[in-house]
Amino acid sequence: SVLKSREYVATGMPFIYAGDDIDFIQSNDFRFMVSNSENINDLVELLQNFNNIIFPKPIEIRNYAINNLSIVKKLKQIIES
């Protein structure tokens, strides 16, 4: 869910998602996309390769939340648009 993904980022936790979210750029190293369908091939492939992934430090993920998802940042985007 959209709310859960923000909670994960705020705590510095990488996560798996399906679908688009305007608050996250596509190329980052803490969000892992799988297809939004009943087909589990993407998920299986991702999990098989998890040992090879170099995850960022939790503080780096958290900094993304602070810099991009804070209420101040979101309100600023609304006011400026």
C-alpha positions as CSV (number, residue, x, y, z in Angstrom):
1,S,0.0,0.0,0.0
2,V,1.0,3.6,-0.5
3,L,1.0,4.3,3.3
4,K,3.1,1.2,4.1
5,S,5.7,2.1,1.5
6,R,6.2,5.5,3.2
7,E,6.4,3.8,6.6
8,Y,9.1,1.5,5.3
9,V,11.1,4.3,3.9
10,A,10.7,6.4,7.1
11,T,12.2,3.5,9.1
12,G,15.0,2.9,6.5
13,M,13.7,-0.5,5.2
14,P,13.9,-1.6,1.6
15,F,10.7,-3.1,0.2
16,I,9.0,-4.8,-2.7
17,Y,6.1,-3.0,-4.5
18,A,3.8,-3.3,-7.5
19,G,2.5,-0.3,-9.3
20,D,3.5,3.3,-9.7
21,D,3.9,5.9,-7.1
22,I,4.7,9.6,-8.0
23,D,6.7,10.1,-4.8
24,F,9.4,7.6,-5.8
25,I,11.7,7.9,-8.8
26,Q,12.0,4.7,-10.7
27,S,15.7,4.2,-10.3
28,N,16.5,3.8,-6.6
29,D,18.2,1.0,-4.7
30,F,15.7,0.4,-1.9
31,R,12.4,-0.2,-3.9
32,F,12.0,-3.4,-5.8
33,M,9.3,-3.7,-8.4
34,V,7.3,-6.8,-9.3
35,S,4.4,-7.1,-11.7
36,N,1.0,-6.2,-10.4
37,S,-0.6,-9.5,-11.4
38,E,-1.1,-13.0,-10.1
39,N,2.0,-14.1,-11.9
40,I,4.7,-14.6,-9.2
41,N,7.7,-15.0,-11.6
42,D,9.0,-11.5,-10.9
43,L,8.8,-12.1,-7.1
44,V,10.5,-15.4,-7.3
45,E,13.3,-14.0,-9.4
46,L,13.8,-11.1,-7.1
47,L,13.9,-13.3,-4.0
48,Q,16.3,-15.7,-5.6
49,N,18.7,-12.7,-6.2
50,F,18.3,-11.0,-2.8
51,N,21.6,-12.3,-1.6
52,N,23.4,-10.5,-4.4
53,I,21.8,-7.1,-3.7
54,I,23.8,-4.5,-1.9
55,F,21.2,-2.5,0.1
56,P,21.8,1.1,1.1
57,K,22.3,1.9,4.8
58,P,19.0,2.5,6.6
59,I,19.9,6.1,7.2
60,E,20.3,6.7,3.5
61,I,16.8,5.3,2.9
62,R,15.4,7.4,5.8
63,N,17.1,10.5,4.3
64,Y,15.1,9.9,1.1
65,A,11.9,10.1,3.2
66,I,13.1,13.2,5.0
67,N,14.1,14.9,1.8
68,N,11.1,13.8,-0.4
69,L,8.2,12.7,1.7
70,S,8.0,15.0,4.7
71,I,4.8,17.0,5.3
72,V,6.8,20.2,4.7
73,K,8.0,19.0,1.3
74,K,4.6,17.7,0.2
75,L,2.8,21.0,1.3
76,K,5.5,23.0,-0.6
77,Q,4.7,21.0,-3.7
78,I,1.0,21.7,-3.3
79,I,1.5,25.4,-2.7
80,E,3.9,25.9,-5.6
81,S,1.6,24.1,-8.1
